[in-house]
Amino acid sequence: MEMEKIVIFGSTGMTGLCAVDAALKKGLSVKAFVRDPAKLPEHLRNAVEVVKGDILDYNTVLDGIKDVMGVVVVLGTRNDLSPTTDLSEGLKNIIKAMKELNVEVISVCLSAFLFYEPEKVPPQFHDLNDEHKRMLQVLQASDRKYIACFPPHIADQPPVDYIVKQGASPGGRVISKYDLGRFLVESLNQPEHYGQIVGICNKPS
């Protein structure tokens, strides 16, 4: 069943904007769930349905998921690496609303650090990595068709070709934000990735 309308949580972040763009290019209707609509560039603001809300407020999350067939989650903390549970608590609200509204498919951007042995994760990322781990547990405990995407360093560089691998890193150290945004949208229609952890990276040039 082809997706026609999706919602993107975290749609004003670096990768989130690329996901919005990729979805619009595919001809999808997009709901952009944002805390601050002013952060959406003007050309996108007129092309999407803006839902102003907070992932910790269940009613606004429910509003965001109404009438969609798929959900993309690209939540980040920008450059804040301090301990938080906002992302995992927000994801619990998203999953709960999906169940309530009978929406099955969700792709979530996590981190390739989840492939590492805990002691190999750089110390400054421990807290954020713990939160990504909690998000993964929320997904795995749900009965939704989830795609848990583990990207390496997300680069502000033009799209090239990317490779994906289930259950492991494909080996590369970098992914273009455009390629990552596109995969998060396209994987919603790729049943082979449902219920899977997917590593992604750009093909080495």
Secondary structure by P-SEA (a helix, b strand, c coil): ccccbbbbcccccaaaaaaaaaaaaabbbbbbbccccccccaaaaaaccccccccccaaaaaaaaccccbbbbbccccccccccaaaaaaaaaaaaaaaaacccbbbbbbccccccccccccccaaaaaaaaaaaaaaaaaccccccbbbbcccccccccbbbbbccccccccbbbaaaaaaaaaaaaacccccccbbbbbcccc
